[in-house]
């Protein structure tokens, strides 16, 4: 294994499957199966999900909703997703625990770094919900922050595409995929990997980012093994 500890970032949209909204039970089951293989191999795993399949704060703000309230709703959406994925993991006999950046004791444990580290050491998959607990920060920023706090070896960003391209591959048939990029190259080429806050956190703390297609069976394990899957951004 190339990585013995990871933070897996999943978009909310990916959890919705083909429907594009809500939760797809088949996707949850597939993701749980992928994660299970790593847990059985001894990899320590933290997961951060987005909430765009349920509600996106920026979308609400664009329709006249107060941005702060919209972001709070988005944080709750990430908790719903985390609870759903935790359930799928437990169905496979794994230990899974949902944490939240804000107090909601009826549904999630309050995020405490030392407690989370101990759970990870014991083989528990920890699902870190609620973003950073603050408005105006994306779940990418939350993923970067938790990755640095927990000292994992890489952020693995599971997406619908197989890496970082020179342009949007869904719009430009001539877009070129990169295998390896430095943080500086991403900035020079103005490539969209994460929002700038998240990207800067990873850059300043030398936290590698791997962007890959999570929907290809076995890809998660291949990335952790160090195979040439997706795009890796590093110093």
Secondary structure, DSSP 8 states (H G I E B T S, - for coil): ---SEEEEEE-HHHHHGGGSSS--HHHHHHHHHHHHHHHHTT-EEEEEE--TTT--HHHHHHTT--HHHHHHHHHHHHHHHHHHHHHHHHHTT--EEEEESS--TTTSEE--HHHHHHHHHTT-EEEEESTTSSTT--HHHHHHHHHHHHT-SEEEEEESSSSEESS-TTT-TT--EESEEEHHHHHHHT--SS-HHHHHHHHHTT-EEEEEETTSTTHHHHHHHT-S-SEEEE-
